[in-house]
Amino acid sequence: MELVRSTDILETDSADVFWEAVVLTRSLMAIDLQQMIRAPARAYRPRLSGDTLVKLLADTKRDLAVVLQLSLDDYHKLFSLSIDSFSLGGGSLSQVSELYRRLFSVPWLLSRLLLYCDYPELIPITLQSESRIADLFSNNTPEQLAILGYKFDAVRCLLSVDLRIRDRDGFLAVTMLKHYVDAALRNIADSWRNAQRVFPL
């Protein structure tokens, strides 16, 4: 909410698209948390959460009062985004509406960042291409609910996250996550520039 209040990310003619994207990324996170409750963290699969949400949307579409912005196939493509191979312009994702891709990417990435900072044990699973951290937490379990607090500085457009991480493995995992999130943010900023918009972060 602070991001919306203090930046130009929300354009009047695309408010419906943005708020739908926010609701969907929050729903995706809720399904992720259900996975954490039902099984050990090592069983977590991001793709399973995306598949589950698509099924829920398919049920929702039967209600004629509900108007969704995209096809189920397009939602599935968006939910299949991954932090370690993040791209908004390549492959089948390029068939999804440019506006929706651009607006969806921001709450999606922020929700991923907060989820994985809160549960560092999920970071090696979500960064599957990063072999340097593949075996982290094999002998120990890091703190869960590791976020102590976070603050958004509207003047500098800076998000600060305070973490309760004291062990070397947890620090390495979060450092690696930050590297990939920064790269994804640069990709998002490029997509905004290509659309002749200024990315507010």
Secondary structure, DSSP 8 states (H G I E B T S, - for coil): -HHHHHSS---GGGHHHHHHHHHHHHHHHHHHHHHHHHS-GGG--HHHHHHHHHHHHHHHTTSTT---SS-HHHHHHHHT--GGG--SSSGGGGGS-HHHHHHHHHHHHHHHHHHHHH-GGGHHHH-TT-GGGTTTTSS----SS-EEEEEEETTTTEEEEEE---SHHHHHHHHHHHHHHHHHHHHHHHHHHHTT-----
